[in-house]
Amino acid sequence: MSEFFDPYNADRPLMLKCSCGRDHSPADHYAEVAADAAAATLRARSETAEFEAYSQEFIEATLVKALFPQDQERRNFLRAVGKKTAMAAIASVLPVASLQAMAQEKGPLEKPNLKIGFIPITCATPLIMAHPLGFYSKQGLNVEVTKTAGWALIRDKMINKEYDASHFLSPMPLAISMGLGASTTPMNVATIQNVNGQAITLSLKHKDNRDPKNWKGFKFGVPFDYSMHNFLLRYYLAENGLNPDTDVQIRVIPPAEMVANLRAGNIDGFLGPDPFNQRAVFDEVGFIHMLTKDLWNGHPCCAFGTSTEFIQKNPNTFAALFRAVLTAAAMARLPGNRELIAKVISPTQYLNQPEAVISQVLTGKFADGLGKIQNVPDRADFDPMPWQSLAVWMLTQMKRWGYIKGNVDYKQIAEKVFLITDARKHMKDLGQTVPPGGNYIKHKIMGKEFDAAKPEEYLKTFAIHKMG
């Protein structure tokens, strides 16, 4: 049995029994799972005639071929600019250095002692749980996960290099890389931390006012301008005929302050991250109007990432971080692990929330504040794939609501910031299932299909917007 401390009785050790029913600790349980996965990976490799040798030349050739699939086009490009200039140009938009480092066997860690920032919300589950369950240390990393008060502070600490890597809202690295709201600093999304896992929560006084068409004059909270929360709330309001910039007020409120603001009557509701939707129900000050999975099932929320400079200077360390977070995400995806994870991440140094609240979020068995118990197993999930089509959608919403002016090179920005090639490589090396196909997929938001190949056409379909 493993000994953890009860966050509400700090002097009393809490004995944890594994959710699988066996008498061993969470870490021991996952060590067995990881060992089985490693054995499966080795078997798979042994069945392969020749395990891929990712030399620098192979990666460079593959990148050139991917960018210029036609033979004649590729030859003309190389003839015109030369190989050295060609690779310099490609390196400006693709993380070649990190790809080359990840292609090698594990190398010496350039920086084993790291500080990683996080906001205490369930969206950061893989990044947080990797600490108490030892996934960072298994990669040779000594990581300090640092609870942070708000997203602007996360942004500033990443720009100022006070944090080596961080929990991000998934649109944030796009915004920071483009210099929106801060100095331009190239950032990268390594993995999506979570999908779904948000909700629209309203004050109990609005129990009988569930039609958004009647919400004119409402005041809403979102955690940050460059957030899926803001974009999804705006989308939902506009689809119901409300202009989010003139018919309601949308305020930026740190997640931890959302319930207090709801209780005080400063806002009518919020589209925020869990556990604060469930905490509003737990505290009997609000009810869950709608899970965001019902707007877009499988939508991204938060991400794990770092600066492009950090990747270039510390490629082996970045690769080790990548492996640790992907391993945690794989564990978090399994429904049978959710109650155990809730126990591990609830304590004061992490989420500082009642375990019952976290468990309701992660298992999807929850009270909705309207007198019903709901069972929605995928209320929150942990799909790490940083699809570049997701980045394009976020960019369309930034343009729709006036955060970006003028022309946008959607594809270039998406492929520069979202490292899906790296994610595929590491998932494969860890023996994890890698989705087939390319780096762009189609998405459906409130019944409307989004094709990342046609972002401008998509924008023209919206009657309510803030574009010039």
N, C-alpha and C positions, 0 to 999 in steps of 0.2 A: 504494500500500500504506500502511496506517495503522500507526503505531508505538505499541505498548503495552508496559508493562514486565512481565516475567515475575515473578510473586510470589515465586518461589523463588530467583531470581537478580536482585535488585533493580537491579543495575548493568548488566544486559544487556537491551537492548530486544528485544521479541518482535514479529516482523512477522506481522500477521494477514492472512490471505487470506479474502475473503468466502465464506460457505458456498454462494453461488449459482455459484461457480466463476470469477467474473469478477475482474479485478485491480483491485479498489477496496476501500475501507474499509467496515466495518459501517455507519458513519454515512452514507457516500455511498450505500450500497445502500438504506438506509431512506429517505434523502432522495428517491431516485427513486420508491420505493413511495409515499411521502407525496404527491409531486407528481402521480402517476397518480391517487391517491385524490381529491386536490383537484380535478383536472380532471374526474373523474367526478361529483363533487358539483356543480360548476358547470354541467355538462351537465344534470344532473337538475333543478337550479333553473331553468335556462333553459326547460325543458320544462313547467314549472309556470306556469299563467297568472298567478298572483299569489303571490309568496312571502309566507308568513304574517307579518303584522304583529302582533307580540306587545306591544301597548301595556299599560300598567298596568291600564286599565279592562277590557281583554279577559281578562287573567289573573285579575283579581278575579271577573269574571262567570263564567269557566270553573270556578274553584274553588268558587264558591257552587253552580253547577249540578251539579258532581260530588258535592258533599256532599248536595244536596237535588235529586235527579233529577226528582221530581214537581213540575210547575209550581205547583200550588196550595200544596204544602208549602213550596216556595221562597218564594212570595209571602207566605205567613203568617209565615214566619221573618223576612223583611226588614221586614214591617209591624210585627211585635212588638218588634224590638230596634233597628231602624234600620240603615242601611248602615255607618256608622262603627263601631258596636258589633259588628256582624256580622263585619267584616273584622278587628277587634281579636281577636275570639274565634278566628277561623280562623288568624290569624297566630300564636296561642299554640300551635297544634299542627302548622302547616305552614310551611315555609321560604319565606314569600311574598317577603321581601326578595331572597333569592337567586334565586328564580324570575324576579322582575322584572328583576334585573340581567342574568341569563343571556339574557333575551329581547331585550336590546339588542345592537347591534354591540359589538365589543370596546371597552371603555372604558379609561380610564387606570388603571393598577395602583395600588391604594392602598398596597400594601406589597410591593415587588418582591424584597426580600431576606428569605429565609425559611429556617427551620431545620425539617427534617422528620426525625423519629425512625424507626428501623427496627430490628428484630431480625434478625440475620444468618441467615435461613432462606430457602429457595427460594419460600416463600409470598409473599414481598415482591418477587418478580421484576419486575413492571411498575414499581413505585415505584423500585426500585434502578436498573434498566437505563435509566430515563428520564434519569438523571444522566449517565453516560458517553456515551450516544448523543445527548445534546443536546436532548431533548424539552422540558425545562424552559426552557432558554435560548431555544428557538424561540418560546416564549410570553412572552418578555421577563422571565423570572424568574431570579433568582440564588439557587439553592437549595443549601443545605448538607445533605446526607443524613448523619445522625449515627447510627452504630452504637451500640446500647443493650444493656445486659447482661440485662435481664429485663423481664417484662410489668408488674410492679408499678411499676418505674421509669418505663416508658412512661406508665402511668396518671398517676403523680404529676407528671411533667414536663408533661403535657397540662393537668392541672388547674391547675398553677402557671404556665402560659403560657410555659414555657421552650421548648416546641416549638410551632410554628404549626399543624402538621398531623402526622399520624403513620400508620404501619403499626399496625393494631389486630388482635387476635383479634376475629372478627366479633361475638361476644356482648358484648365489652367496652363499646362505646358504649351498649348497652342497660343494662348494669349500672351504669355511671357516671352515666347520665342518671337512674337510679332511686335513686342513693345507696347502692348495694350495695357494701360494702367500702371505701367512700370517701365524701367529701362529694358531695352532689348537684350535678352540673355537666352541663348539657345538651350532649350530643355527637351528632354525625351520622355515619352511614355514607354516603359518597359512592358508592363502588364496592366490590364484592367483589374482592379481589386475586387469589384463586385458588380453584379447586374441586379436590376430591380432594387428592392431594399429601401424604397422611399414611399411617402404617402402624402396626400393632402389631408391635413388635420384641421378641424374647425372647432371653435368654442362651442360648449354645450348649449349656449343660448341660440345657436343656429340649427338645432336638431330638426326643426320643422321648415328649414329653408335650404333644401338640398339642391335646388335648381340653380346652376351657376348664372343663368340669364338674369337672376334676381340679385346678383351680388354687386351691382354698381355701388360704388362708394366704400367697398370693403378695403381693409388694410391687411396685407399679407406679408409674411416674413419669408425670406430665402437666405441661404447661408453666404452667398457671394454672387456678384454679377456674372462671373464666368463659371457657371455651374449648370449641370443638367437640371437642377431644381428650378432655377430661374427660367431656363429654356422650356422645360416641360410645363411649368405653370403658365407661362405666356402662351404657349401653344394651346393649352386646354381652354384658357379664357377666350382667346381669339376664335377658336372653333365654336365657341358658344356665343359669339357676337360681341364680346367685350374687348375694348382696346386696353391692353395692360398698362399703357402709358398715360391714359386720360380717364378711364372709367374706374380704375382702382388705384390704390397706392401699393407699391412693392418696396419693402425695406430690407436692407441687408442686416441680418441679425445672426450673431454667432450661434451655432447649434445648441450649445449648452444654455443659452438664454432664451430659447424659443418658448419653452413651457412657462417660464416665469412671465414673459410678456403676454402670453395667452391668458394666464391667470389674472394678470393685472388689467386686462381689457385694452392693452395697447395695440393689439392686433386682433383681427377676426379669425385668422387662421394662418397656417404656414404650409408650404411644401418643403419638407425638410427630411433629413436623413434619420434613420433609426439609430438609436433606440428612442428618440425623443417623441416620435409619433405614439409609440406604445407607452412611453412615460406619461404623456398627457392623459391617456386613458387610465393608467395606474393611479395617477394623482386626482382623477375625477374632475379634470378641468376641460377636457376635450374629447372628441370622438373622431374615428378614422372615417372620413368621407369617401376616400378612394385610394387604393394602392396604385402606385404609378405603373405597376405591371399591367394594369387594365388600360392604360394609355398606350403603352409600348412594352409588350412582353419581351424581356431580354435586353432592355435598354441598359447602357453602361451608366455607372455613377462615378465611382472614384477610381483612381489609378495609382500605380507605384512608378516613380520615375526619379530622374536625376538630371544634372546638367550635362550637356554634350561634352563640356570640358572635363568633367569628372570621368566620363567614359573613356575619353581619349588618353587621359593621364593614368587611369587605373583600370585597364581593360580586364585583368584577371580578377580584381576585386569585384568589379561590376558583374562579371560572369558568376562569381560565387554568390553574390546577392540575388541574382536572377534565379539561380538554382534553389536557394532557400525559400524565396517567396513563391515560386512555382510549386515546390513541394507542399508548402502550407496550403496553397489554393486547392491542390488535388485532395488534400485531406478534408478541407472545408466543404468541398462539393458533395461529399458523401453524407446523405441525410442521417445515417446512423451515428455520425460523429458530432452532430450539432449540439446536443445537450452537454456533452463533455466540453466542447469548445466554449459554450456559454459559461460554464463553471470556470474555465481557465482565464477568460478575458474580462470577467465581471469585476475583479478586485480593484481596489483604490488606484493602484499605479497604472491601470489600463483604462477601463471604461467608467469605473466607480459608479456602478448601477446595480440595483437588485438583480440577482441571478434570474428571478422569475421573469423580469422584463426582457432580458437578453434572450432567454430561452424561448419566449413567445415569438420574438422576432425571427430567430434562426430556425425554429422548427415549423413556423407557420401556423401554429395552433394558438390563437390569440383572441382576447376579448376586444370587441370593436368599439366599445363605449356606447353602443346603442342597445345593449342588453343581449347581444348574440355572441356566441363563440364561433369563430371562423376557422376553417382548416384549409390553408393555402400553402402547400409544401414549398412552392417556389416563390414565396413572398420575397425571399432574399436568396441569391445564388452567387457563385464565385467562378465565373468563366473568365480565364485570364487573357483570352485572345484580343489583342489590340487592333481590331479590324480597322483598316484605313478608311473604309466607308463611314465608320462612326465619326472619325475626325472631320470628314467632308460635311456630314450632317451638322456637326457643331458649328463649323464655319458658316454654313448657310444661315443658321440662326443668329450668329453674331452679325452677319450682314443684314438680315431681316430686321433686327431691332436697333440698327444704327451703331453697333460697337465697331464695325469695320466700314470704312468708306471706300468707294471706288471699286476697281477690279480686284478680284481675288484669284490667285493661282491655287485653287483648291487641292489639286492632285500633288503639286510640288510640296506644299506645306504639310499635307497629311503624311506623305511618304518620308519627309524629313524628320517629323516629330514622333510618329507612331512606329515603334520598332517591331513590326510583326515578323519580319524575317528572323530576328534574333529570338523571338518567342518560339517560333516553330522549331528552330534548331535546338534550343534547350529542352523543350518538351519532348522532342524525339530522343535526345540523349538521356533523359530521365525515364524513358520508357513509357511516357504518357501518350495518350491518344491525341494525334494532331489532326485537326479538321482538314479535309482535302480541299483542293481548289486554290483560287487566287487569294489576293489580299483584300478584295472588295466583295461584299455581299449585299443583297437587297434587304431593306428593312421596311416594316409597316408600322406607321404611327397613326393611331386613331383611324385605322382603316385606309389610310392613304399610303401608297407604296413610294418609297424613296429609292431612286437609282442614283448612285454617286457619280455616274458618268454624265448626268444631266442636271447639275446643281442649279444653274441659272433658270432652266425651264421649270424646275421644282419651285423656285422662289416666285416665279410669275403666277403660280396657282393660288397665292395667298392674297385675299382681299384686304386683310388688316396687317399692316407692316409699318416700318419707319424708314423705308428706303427713299432716297431722293428721286 
